[in-house]
Amino acid sequence: MRLLLINPRFPDSFWSFRWAVKDILPGLRSVNPPLGLATLAGLCPPDWDITIVDENVEPIPLEPEADLVGVCGMGVQYPRQSELLRYYRSRGHFVVAGGSYASLCPEKYTDLADAVIAGEAEHIWPQFCRDFQAGEAVQVYRETGSIELSASPTPRFDLLKLPLYTGASVQFSRGCPFRCEFCDIIVMFGRRPRVKTLEQVGRELDALRGQGVRRAFFVDDNLIGNKPQAKELLRYLKRYQEQHNYKFSFGTEASLNLAHDEELLRLFREANFSWVFIGIETPDEASLKETKKTQNTGGNILEDIRRIYAYGIDVQAGFIVGFDNDTLDTFDVQYQFIMESGIAAAMIGLLHALPRTPLYERLEKEGRLRVQGVDCDNTRLGTNVVPKQMPYDEMVRRYQQLYHRLLADSAVADRINSKMRYMRDPVYTGSYSVRDSVGIVWRLLAKGILPGGLKRWWHFLRTLPLRHPRHLPMVVGDWITSLSMADYVARNFDTAPEDASRVEHGAASVRAALARYLEAGKLACTLRPGPIPDLSLSLSHLLDAGFYSNAAKPLERLLRTTRANITLNIESFHEAQCQHLDALLKRLACYGDRVSIVLDERLRTLLPIDSSVFNLVLRPR
């Protein structure tokens, strides 16, 4: 049985760290590999032939030799997941949908997939495999019980292209004991944390160690949801590294009460956890109580963060604006707190109501859900929540302004210096080779610091830890993180209307360069206006090498100087032109997320378009 498992391409977001991965880090394509698909592969019958394709690092196969195609997805991946399901189903493949969004909203997939896996897969996926082989698969497999993680296999890490990621992912527990109103974790996994055995964790680390992995992210939504078991894990991780003389650098997600347990902090350091992501959400205690995030109340959050710093552990954090208690003054409160805390990776989102969560149900009853809300990415300029104490448009504008304030060069430097005052001895001292580290610093200077001019140079220089050189890797990392976030904001938060004359001028340059092909009727060029204009080129005839060389420069200039998108409709093509098309696409690749390519069905096998770089539009038969 031949199974193809696909992780759809993510839309651009803060979590992509696109600038850092693409321009700064050596030979990498994405942040985290699809652990869920690797786990699913481990649950398959041993004689199945399994391929995992992550569209974030490699192109999808358009004509796969597969009996079964499975496509996973989070909420932000739903549009692309839907497109992939429709495409492969139209080509005669049996398609199955899964992932966190299918678990929350299986009803959205009934017209897209032949089968839906809703919930944890350890029991229902093997059942589906048996039914599929017997020709008796049903449309929905829903897990209604509680899975003990001792039933979870070692993920098939061997099926992942791990060298293309910043690190690998592992999981120890599922579930969280808290009751945050906006969170979907307790909806999917419950409030009783369940854990793997230490032996299971050891086998997974053995598999990663065998592939030379050094950086691993425990993807648990709260690693310390059960503190006694978390402490046993940390002691085990320390022993494991000592026993194998192998130094993993770990990171994870944890709740703020980590700061109140000195033994836990010591164990985190001894196990070599260099960072934790904490859902702080807001320093406003009234808002925390409103959203039932009581684990963050009753103390001093700023002191808690500094206590974690004192153990050499960096803090990344999530923040939210838009709770019912929030007003426009909340943006200044958040700014002041983030500046004083020194958190570089401060991910701020507008409150978003995810399906099935208590927040969604409450706001639905109150009539406060925006029908035309944005997708499930809460770091975009919009939300599906109607705020209670501030105008919606002004909230969005102030959210945009908050990010611009935090990512100014002076603010980045001030936060780094604020953190380093409390970071005595960082766990993180670099996890790259000397050669790679020198290359990272060089690219940061050349592509990040130098383009910012003298002011950025000055702010960068005043963060250099001349008295504490062990701090340098963390300082460099914070600048890379901050500039990557600033790059995302610059590309996605600019809501000013596009200069129509500038776009028209760019389109005119394209038409002028391709005039003889337009006059001969071999090419159509259409500019569609809108908030984000789109220049569409339809290649309906065979075109010579001159077309591709003439098109490259004006198309690249249009992408560089405007926010316009480009669509290439390729209806006619000859194999001899491949090298010329490749040369054109290489010129446009750094803007690939703004370039859509529509291929005539006859050309899909002839033209190997990298869908991890460009938006390859897939239309079902």
C-alpha positions as CSV (number, residue, x, y, z in Angstrom):
1,M,0.0,0.0,0.0
2,R,1.5,3.3,-1.1
3,L,0.6,6.3,1.2
4,L,1.5,9.9,0.5
5,L,1.2,12.3,3.5
6,I,1.3,16.0,2.8
7,N,1.8,19.0,5.1
8,P,0.4,22.0,3.2
9,R,2.4,25.2,2.8
10,F,1.8,27.7,5.6
11,P,0.8,31.3,4.7
12,D,3.4,33.8,5.7
13,S,3.3,34.7,9.4
14,F,5.4,35.7,12.3
15,W,5.9,32.0,13.0
16,S,7.5,31.5,9.6
17,F,10.5,33.7,10.5
18,R,10.9,33.8,6.7
19,W,13.6,36.4,6.6
20,A,15.8,34.6,9.1
21,V,15.3,31.2,7.5
22,K,15.8,32.4,3.9
23,D,18.5,35.0,4.3
24,I,20.5,34.4,7.5
25,L,20.5,30.7,8.7
26,P,22.6,28.2,6.7
27,G,20.8,26.0,4.2
28,L,17.5,25.9,6.0
29,R,13.9,26.2,4.6
30,S,11.6,26.1,7.6
31,V,11.3,26.1,11.4
32,N,9.5,22.9,12.5
33,P,9.0,19.6,10.7
34,P,5.5,18.0,10.7
35,L,5.8,15.8,13.8
36,G,2.1,14.7,13.4
37,L,2.7,13.2,10.0
38,A,5.8,11.4,11.3
39,T,3.8,10.0,14.2
40,L,1.0,9.0,11.8
41,A,3.5,7.1,9.7
42,G,4.7,5.2,12.7
43,L,1.1,4.0,13.2
44,C,0.8,2.5,9.8
45,P,1.1,-1.2,9.0
46,P,4.8,-2.1,8.7
47,D,4.5,-3.2,5.0
48,W,3.1,0.1,3.8
49,D,5.3,2.3,1.5
50,I,5.1,5.8,3.0
51,T,6.3,9.2,1.7
52,I,6.0,12.4,3.7
53,V,6.1,15.7,1.7
54,D,6.2,19.0,3.6
55,E,5.3,21.7,1.1
56,N,7.1,24.3,3.3
57,V,10.5,22.8,2.2
58,E,9.8,20.9,-1.0
59,P,7.4,20.8,-3.9
60,I,4.4,18.5,-3.9
61,P,4.2,15.7,-6.5
62,L,1.5,16.4,-9.0
63,E,1.3,12.8,-10.3
64,P,2.1,10.7,-7.3
65,E,2.2,6.9,-7.4
66,A,0.0,6.6,-4.4
67,D,-3.1,4.5,-3.4
68,L,-3.9,6.9,-0.6
69,V,-3.2,10.6,-0.1
70,G,-3.5,12.1,3.4
71,V,-3.4,15.9,3.9
72,C,-3.1,17.4,7.4
73,G,-3.6,21.0,8.4
74,M,-4.0,23.7,11.1
75,G,-6.6,26.4,10.8
76,V,-4.3,28.7,8.9
77,Q,-3.5,25.9,6.4
78,Y,-7.2,25.2,5.7
79,P,-7.4,27.1,2.3
80,R,-4.3,25.2,0.9
81,Q,-5.4,21.9,2.5
82,S,-8.7,22.2,0.8
83,E,-7.1,22.9,-2.5
84,L,-4.8,19.9,-2.2
85,L,-7.7,17.6,-1.2
86,R,-9.8,18.7,-4.1
87,Y,-6.9,18.3,-6.6
88,Y,-5.9,14.8,-5.6
89,R,-9.4,13.6,-5.2
90,S,-10.3,14.8,-8.7
91,R,-7.4,12.7,-10.0
92,G,-8.8,9.5,-8.6
93,H,-6.9,9.2,-5.4
94,F,-8.6,8.3,-2.2
95,V,-8.0,11.3,0.1
96,V,-8.1,11.6,3.8
97,A,-8.1,14.8,5.9
98,G,-6.6,15.2,9.3
99,G,-4.9,17.6,11.7
100,S,-6.0,20.0,14.4
101,Y,-8.5,21.9,12.3
102,A,-10.2,18.7,11.0
103,S,-10.4,17.6,14.7
104,L,-12.1,20.9,15.6
105,C,-14.3,21.2,12.5
106,P,-14.7,17.8,10.8
107,E,-17.9,19.0,9.1
108,K,-15.9,21.4,7.0
109,Y,-14.2,18.4,5.2
110,T,-17.2,16.2,4.3
111,D,-17.3,17.5,0.7
112,L,-13.5,17.6,0.4
113,A,-12.3,14.2,1.5
114,D,-13.2,10.6,1.3
115,A,-12.4,10.2,5.0
116,V,-11.8,12.5,7.9
117,I,-9.6,11.7,11.0
118,A,-11.0,13.8,13.9
119,G,-9.0,13.6,17.1
120,E,-5.9,11.9,18.4
121,A,-4.8,9.3,15.9
122,E,-3.3,6.5,18.0
123,H,-6.5,4.3,17.8
124,I,-8.5,5.6,15.0
125,W,-5.8,5.8,12.3
126,P,-4.9,2.1,12.6
127,Q,-8.6,1.3,12.4
128,F,-8.9,3.5,9.3
129,C,-5.9,1.6,7.7
130,R,-7.6,-1.7,8.3
131,D,-10.9,-0.5,6.9
132,F,-9.2,1.0,3.9
133,Q,-7.4,-2.2,3.0
134,A,-10.6,-4.1,3.3
135,G,-12.5,-1.5,1.2
136,E,-14.7,-0.6,4.1
137,A,-13.5,2.9,5.1
138,V,-16.2,5.2,6.5
139,Q,-16.3,9.0,6.1
140,V,-15.5,10.1,9.7
141,Y,-13.3,8.5,12.3
142,R,-13.8,10.4,15.5
143,E,-11.8,9.7,18.7
144,T,-14.1,10.1,21.7
145,G,-12.0,8.5,24.4
146,S,-8.8,9.5,26.2
147,I,-5.5,8.2,24.6
148,E,-2.8,7.1,26.9
149,L,0.4,8.1,25.2
150,S,2.1,4.8,25.9
151,A,0.2,3.8,22.7
152,S,2.1,6.4,20.6
153,P,4.9,5.1,18.4
154,T,8.3,6.5,17.8
155,P,7.7,9.0,14.9
156,R,9.2,8.1,11.6
157,F,11.9,10.8,11.7
158,D,13.6,9.0,8.9
159,L,10.9,10.2,6.5
160,L,11.5,13.8,7.2
161,K,14.2,16.0,5.6
162,L,15.5,17.2,9.0
163,P,18.5,19.1,7.7
164,L,16.2,21.6,6.1
165,Y,14.7,22.7,9.5
166,T,16.0,24.8,12.4
167,G,15.5,21.8,14.6
168,A,13.4,18.7,15.2
169,S,10.1,18.4,17.2
170,V,9.3,15.9,20.0
171,Q,6.4,15.5,22.3
172,F,6.2,14.4,25.9
173,S,2.6,15.3,27.0
174,R,-0.8,16.3,25.7
175,G,-3.4,18.3,27.6
176,C,-3.3,21.2,30.0
177,P,-4.8,21.6,33.4
178,F,-5.8,25.3,33.0
179,R,-9.0,26.8,31.5
180,C,-8.0,29.7,29.3
181,E,-11.3,30.7,27.6
182,F,-9.7,31.3,24.1
183,C,-7.6,28.2,23.9
184,D,-8.5,25.1,21.8
185,I,-6.0,22.8,23.5
186,I,-8.3,21.7,26.3
187,V,-11.1,21.2,23.7
188,M,-8.9,18.8,21.7
189,F,-6.7,17.2,24.4
190,G,-8.5,17.8,27.7
191,R,-7.4,19.1,31.0
192,R,-5.6,16.0,32.3
193,P,-2.1,16.0,31.0
194,R,-1.1,12.6,29.7
195,V,2.6,11.7,29.2
196,K,4.8,9.3,27.3
197,T,7.2,7.0,29.3
198,L,10.8,8.0,29.7
199,E,11.7,5.0,27.6
200,Q,9.6,6.3,24.7
201,V,11.3,9.7,24.9
202,G,14.7,8.0,25.0
203,R,13.9,6.1,21.8
204,E,12.9,9.3,20.0
205,L,16.1,11.0,21.1
206,D,18.0,8.0,19.9
207,A,16.4,8.4,16.5
208,L,17.2,12.1,16.3
209,R,20.7,11.6,17.6
210,G,21.2,9.0,14.9
211,Q,20.5,11.8,12.3
212,G,22.8,14.3,14.0
213,V,20.0,16.5,15.3
214,R,21.2,19.0,18.0
215,R,18.2,21.3,18.5
216,A,14.9,19.9,19.6
217,F,11.6,21.6,20.4
218,F,9.2,19.9,22.9
219,V,5.9,20.8,21.3
220,D,3.9,20.2,24.4
221,D,1.4,23.0,24.9
222,N,2.5,23.0,28.6
223,L,5.4,20.8,29.4
224,I,4.9,21.4,33.2
225,G,1.2,20.7,33.2
226,N,2.0,17.8,35.5
227,K,5.0,19.1,37.5
228,P,6.1,15.8,39.1
229,Q,6.2,14.0,35.8
230,A,7.9,17.1,34.2
231,K,10.6,16.9,36.8
232,E,11.2,13.2,36.1
233,L,11.5,14.0,32.4
234,L,14.1,16.8,33.1
235,R,16.2,14.5,35.3
236,Y,16.0,11.9,32.6
237,L,17.1,14.3,29.9
238,K,20.1,15.4,31.9
239,R,21.1,11.7,32.5
240,Y,20.6,10.9,28.8
241,Q,22.9,13.7,27.6
242,E,25.6,12.7,30.1
243,Q,25.3,9.0,29.2
244,H,25.6,9.6,25.5
245,N,28.0,12.5,25.7
246,Y,25.7,14.3,23.3
247,K,24.4,17.8,23.9
248,F,20.9,18.5,22.7
249,S,19.7,22.1,23.0
250,F,16.0,22.1,24.0
251,G,13.1,24.6,24.0
252,T,9.5,24.2,24.9
253,E,6.2,25.9,26.0
254,A,5.4,26.2,29.6
255,S,3.1,28.1,31.9
256,L,4.3,31.1,34.0
257,N,4.2,29.2,37.2
258,L,7.5,27.7,36.1
259,A,9.0,30.8,37.8
260,H,7.6,29.9,41.2
261,D,9.4,26.5,41.4
262,E,13.2,26.8,42.0
263,E,13.7,23.1,41.6
264,L,12.0,23.1,38.3
265,L,14.0,26.1,37.1
266,R,17.2,24.3,38.1
267,L,16.2,21.1,36.3
268,F,15.4,23.0,33.2
269,R,18.9,24.5,33.2
270,E,20.5,21.2,33.9
271,A,18.6,19.5,31.1
272,N,19.9,22.2,28.7
273,F,16.6,24.0,28.0
274,S,17.8,27.3,26.5
275,W,14.3,28.9,26.1
276,V,10.7,28.6,27.0
277,F,7.6,30.1,25.3
278,I,5.1,31.4,27.8
279,G,1.6,32.6,27.2
280,I,1.6,35.8,29.2
281,E,-1.2,37.4,27.2
282,T,-1.4,40.6,29.3
283,P,-0.1,42.2,32.5
284,D,-3.6,43.4,33.3
285,E,-4.9,41.1,36.1
286,A,-8.6,42.0,35.3
287,S,-8.2,40.7,31.8
288,L,-6.4,37.6,32.9
289,K,-9.3,36.8,35.3
290,E,-11.8,37.6,32.6
291,T,-10.3,35.0,30.3
292,K,-9.8,32.5,33.1
293,K,-6.0,32.6,32.9
294,T,-5.7,32.5,36.6
295,Q,-2.3,30.9,36.6
296,N,-0.8,34.3,35.7
297,T,-2.6,36.2,38.5
298,G,-1.7,36.9,42.1
299,G,2.0,37.8,41.5
300,N,4.4,40.0,39.7
301,I,4.8,38.8,36.1
302,L,7.8,41.0,35.4
303,E,9.6,39.6,38.4
304,D,8.7,36.1,37.3
305,I,10.3,36.6,33.9
306,R,13.4,38.0,35.5
307,R,13.6,35.0,37.8
308,I,13.6,32.7,34.7
309,Y,16.3,34.9,33.2
310,A,18.4,34.4,36.3
311,Y,18.7,30.7,35.5
312,G,20.0,31.6,32.0
313,I,16.8,30.6,30.3
314,D,15.4,32.9,27.6
315,V,11.7,33.8,27.5
316,Q,9.6,34.0,24.3
317,A,6.1,35.0,24.9
318,G,2.6,35.4,23.5
319,F,0.5,38.5,24.1
320,I,-3.2,39.3,23.3
321,V,-5.1,42.5,22.9
322,G,-8.9,42.6,22.6
323,F,-10.2,41.1,25.8
324,D,-13.5,42.6,27.0
325,N,-11.6,44.5,29.7
326,D,-9.2,46.0,27.3
327,T,-9.3,49.6,26.1
328,L,-7.2,51.6,23.8
329,D,-4.9,52.4,26.7
330,T,-4.1,48.6,26.8
331,F,-1.7,49.1,23.9
332,D,0.5,51.4,25.9
333,V,0.4,49.0,28.9
334,Q,1.5,46.2,26.7
335,Y,4.3,48.3,25.1
336,Q,5.6,49.3,28.5
337,F,5.6,45.8,29.9
338,I,7.3,44.2,26.8
339,M,10.0,46.9,26.9
340,E,10.7,46.4,30.6
341,S,10.6,42.6,30.3
342,G,13.2,42.5,27.5
343,I,11.4,39.9,25.5
344,A,12.6,39.9,21.9
345,A,10.2,37.3,20.5
346,A,7.1,39.0,21.7
347,M,4.2,37.6,19.6
348,I,1.2,39.9,20.0
349,G,-2.1,38.9,18.5
350,L,-5.6,40.3,18.4
351,L,-8.0,38.2,20.3
352,H,-9.4,35.5,17.9
353,A,-12.3,33.2,18.7
354,L,-11.4,29.7,17.5
355,P,-14.3,27.3,16.8
356,R,-15.5,25.1,19.7
357,T,-13.7,27.1,22.3
358,P,-15.6,28.6,25.3
359,L,-14.8,32.1,23.9
360,Y,-16.4,31.3,20.6
361,E,-19.5,29.9,22.2
362,R,-19.8,33.0,24.5
363,L,-19.3,35.5,21.8
364,E,-21.7,33.7,19.4
365,K,-24.4,33.9,22.1
366,E,-23.6,37.6,22.5
367,G,-23.7,38.3,18.8
368,R,-20.1,39.5,18.8
369,L,-18.6,37.3,16.1
370,R,-17.6,39.1,12.8
371,V,-18.9,37.1,9.9
372,Q,-16.2,38.5,7.6
373,G,-13.4,37.9,10.1
374,V,-9.9,36.8,9.0
375,D,-8.5,33.4,9.1
376,C,-7.1,31.6,12.2
377,D,-3.8,33.5,12.2
378,N,-4.2,36.0,15.0
379,T,-1.1,38.0,14.0
380,R,-2.8,39.6,11.0
381,L,-4.5,42.9,10.8
382,G,-8.0,41.7,11.7
383,T,-10.0,39.4,13.9
384,N,-13.4,37.7,14.0
385,V,-14.1,39.3,17.4
386,V,-16.1,42.5,18.0
387,P,-14.3,44.3,20.8
388,K,-16.3,45.5,23.7
389,Q,-14.6,48.8,24.8
390,M,-12.9,50.1,21.6
391,P,-13.8,50.7,18.0
392,Y,-12.8,47.8,15.8
393,D,-10.9,49.9,13.2
394,E,-9.1,51.9,15.8
395,M,-8.1,48.7,17.7
396,V,-6.6,47.3,14.4
397,R,-4.7,50.6,13.8
398,R,-3.3,50.7,17.3
399,Y,-2.2,47.1,17.0
400,Q,-0.3,48.0,13.8
401,Q,1.2,50.9,15.6
402,L,2.3,48.8,18.6
403,Y,4.4,46.6,16.4
404,H,6.0,49.5,14.7
405,R,7.0,50.9,18.1
406,L,8.4,47.6,19.4
407,L,10.4,46.9,16.3
408,A,12.1,50.2,16.0
409,D,15.9,49.7,16.2
410,S,16.1,51.7,19.4
411,A,13.3,49.6,21.0
412,V,15.0,46.3,20.0
413,A,18.3,47.4,21.5
414,D,16.6,48.6,24.7
415,R,14.9,45.3,25.2
416,I,18.1,43.3,24.6
417,N,20.0,45.4,27.1
418,S,17.1,45.2,29.6
419,K,17.1,41.4,29.4
420,M,20.9,41.0,29.7
421,R,20.9,42.9,33.0
422,Y,19.1,39.8,34.5
423,M,20.6,37.0,32.3
424,R,23.5,35.9,34.4
425,D,24.8,32.9,32.5
426,P,22.8,32.0,29.4
427,V,22.2,28.3,28.7
428,Y,22.4,29.1,25.0
429,T,25.9,29.6,23.8
430,G,25.4,28.8,20.2
431,S,24.4,25.5,18.5
432,Y,26.1,25.9,15.2
433,S,29.6,25.1,14.1
434,V,32.2,27.8,14.2
435,R,32.1,28.1,10.4
436,D,28.3,28.4,10.3
437,S,28.3,30.8,13.2
438,V,30.7,33.2,11.4
439,G,28.5,33.0,8.3
440,I,25.4,33.8,10.3
441,V,27.0,36.9,11.9
442,W,28.3,38.0,8.5
443,R,24.9,37.7,6.8
444,L,23.2,39.5,9.8
445,L,25.6,42.4,9.4
446,A,25.4,42.5,5.6
447,K,21.7,41.9,5.1
448,G,20.2,43.1,8.4
449,I,22.4,45.7,10.2
450,L,24.1,47.5,7.2
451,P,20.8,48.2,5.3
452,G,19.5,49.9,8.4
453,G,22.0,52.8,8.2
454,L,24.0,54.5,10.9
455,K,21.2,54.5,13.5
456,R,20.8,50.7,13.3
457,W,24.6,50.3,13.5
458,W,24.7,52.4,16.6
459,H,21.9,50.5,18.3
460,F,23.5,47.2,17.4
461,L,26.9,48.2,18.7
462,R,25.4,49.3,22.0
463,T,24.0,45.8,22.6
464,L,27.3,44.0,22.0
465,P,28.3,42.3,25.3
466,L,31.9,43.3,25.5
467,R,32.2,42.4,29.2
468,H,30.2,39.1,28.8
469,P,31.1,37.5,25.5
470,R,29.0,34.4,26.4
471,H,26.0,36.6,25.8
472,L,26.9,37.2,22.2
473,P,25.0,34.3,20.6
474,M,21.8,35.3,22.4
475,V,22.3,39.0,21.3
476,V,22.8,37.9,17.7
477,G,19.8,35.6,18.0
478,D,17.6,38.4,19.3
479,W,18.6,40.8,16.5
480,I,17.8,38.1,13.9
481,T,14.4,37.4,15.5
482,S,13.6,41.1,15.7
483,L,14.6,41.9,12.2
484,S,12.7,38.9,10.9
485,M,9.6,40.2,12.7
486,A,10.2,43.7,11.3
487,D,10.4,42.2,7.8
488,Y,7.0,40.5,8.3
489,V,5.4,43.7,9.6
490,A,6.8,45.7,6.7
491,R,5.4,43.3,4.1
492,N,2.1,42.6,5.7
493,F,1.1,45.6,8.0
494,D,1.3,48.3,5.4
495,T,-2.4,49.2,4.9
496,A,-1.8,52.4,3.0
497,P,-3.4,52.3,-0.5
498,E,-1.0,51.2,-3.1
499,D,0.2,54.0,-5.3
500,A,-1.8,53.2,-8.5
501,S,0.4,55.3,-10.7
502,R,3.5,53.4,-9.5
503,V,1.8,50.1,-10.2
504,E,0.6,51.2,-13.6
505,H,4.1,52.5,-14.4
506,G,5.5,49.1,-13.5
507,A,2.9,47.3,-15.6
508,A,3.7,49.6,-18.5
509,S,7.4,48.7,-18.2
510,V,6.4,45.0,-18.5
511,R,4.2,45.7,-21.5
512,A,7.0,47.7,-23.2
513,A,9.6,45.0,-22.7
514,L,7.2,42.4,-24.1
515,A,5.6,44.5,-26.8
516,R,6.4,42.3,-29.8
517,Y,4.8,39.3,-28.1
518,L,1.7,41.2,-27.2
519,E,1.4,42.6,-30.7
520,A,1.8,39.1,-32.2
521,G,-1.1,37.8,-30.0
522,K,1.2,35.3,-28.2
523,L,0.8,36.9,-24.8
524,A,-2.0,38.6,-22.9
525,C,-1.2,41.1,-20.1
526,T,-3.9,42.3,-17.7
527,L,-3.6,44.5,-14.6
528,R,-6.4,43.9,-12.1
529,P,-6.7,46.8,-9.6
530,G,-7.5,46.4,-6.0
531,P,-6.0,46.8,-2.5
532,I,-3.3,44.4,-3.8
533,P,-3.1,44.7,-7.6
534,D,-2.4,41.7,-9.7
535,L,-0.6,41.7,-13.0
536,S,-1.6,38.6,-15.0
537,L,0.5,37.2,-17.9
538,S,-1.2,34.5,-20.1
539,L,1.3,32.5,-22.2
540,S,-0.9,31.0,-24.8
541,H,1.7,30.3,-27.5
542,L,5.2,29.0,-27.6
543,L,7.6,31.8,-26.7
544,D,11.3,32.1,-27.5
545,A,14.2,32.7,-25.0
546,G,13.9,36.4,-25.6
547,F,10.6,36.6,-23.9
548,Y,11.9,35.1,-20.6
549,S,15.0,37.3,-20.6
550,N,13.0,40.5,-21.4
551,A,10.4,39.7,-18.8
552,A,12.7,39.1,-15.9
553,K,13.9,42.6,-15.1
554,P,10.6,44.5,-15.2
555,L,8.7,41.8,-13.4
556,E,11.3,41.8,-10.6
557,R,11.2,45.6,-10.4
558,L,7.4,45.5,-10.1
559,L,7.6,43.1,-7.2
560,R,10.4,45.0,-5.5
561,T,8.9,48.5,-5.8
562,T,5.2,47.7,-5.2
563,R,2.9,45.4,-3.3
564,A,1.4,44.0,-6.5
565,N,1.2,40.3,-7.1
566,I,2.0,38.5,-10.4
567,T,0.1,35.6,-11.9
568,L,1.6,33.5,-14.7
569,N,-1.0,31.5,-16.7
570,I,1.1,29.0,-18.7
571,E,-1.1,27.4,-21.4
572,S,1.6,26.5,-23.9
573,F,5.2,25.4,-23.4
574,H,8.0,23.3,-24.9
575,E,10.5,21.3,-22.9
576,A,13.4,23.2,-24.6
577,Q,12.2,26.3,-22.8
578,C,12.7,24.9,-19.3
579,Q,16.1,26.5,-18.7
580,H,14.7,29.9,-19.8
581,L,11.7,29.6,-17.5
582,D,14.0,28.5,-14.7
583,A,16.2,31.6,-15.1
584,L,13.1,33.8,-14.9
585,L,11.8,32.1,-11.8
586,K,15.1,32.3,-10.1
587,R,14.9,36.1,-10.5
588,L,11.4,36.1,-8.9
589,A,12.0,33.5,-6.2
590,C,12.7,35.9,-3.4
591,Y,9.1,37.2,-4.0
592,G,7.7,33.7,-4.5
593,D,4.8,34.1,-2.1
594,R,3.5,36.9,-4.3
595,V,3.9,34.9,-7.6
596,S,1.1,32.5,-8.5
597,I,1.6,30.0,-11.3
598,V,-1.3,28.4,-13.1
599,L,-0.4,25.5,-15.4
600,D,-2.4,23.9,-18.1
601,E,-3.1,20.3,-17.0
602,R,-1.0,18.9,-19.9
603,L,2.1,20.8,-18.6
604,R,2.0,19.8,-15.0
605,T,4.5,16.9,-15.4
606,L,6.6,18.8,-17.9
607,L,7.2,21.9,-15.7
608,P,8.6,21.1,-12.2
609,I,7.3,24.2,-10.3
610,D,8.5,24.4,-6.7
611,S,5.3,24.9,-4.8
612,S,7.3,25.5,-1.6
613,V,8.5,28.8,-3.2
614,F,5.7,29.8,-5.6
615,N,1.9,29.7,-5.2
616,L,1.2,26.7,-7.5
617,V,-2.5,27.0,-8.2
618,L,-4.1,23.5,-8.4
619,R,-7.5,23.3,-10.2
620,P,-9.3,20.0,-10.0
621,R,-10.5,18.2,-13.1
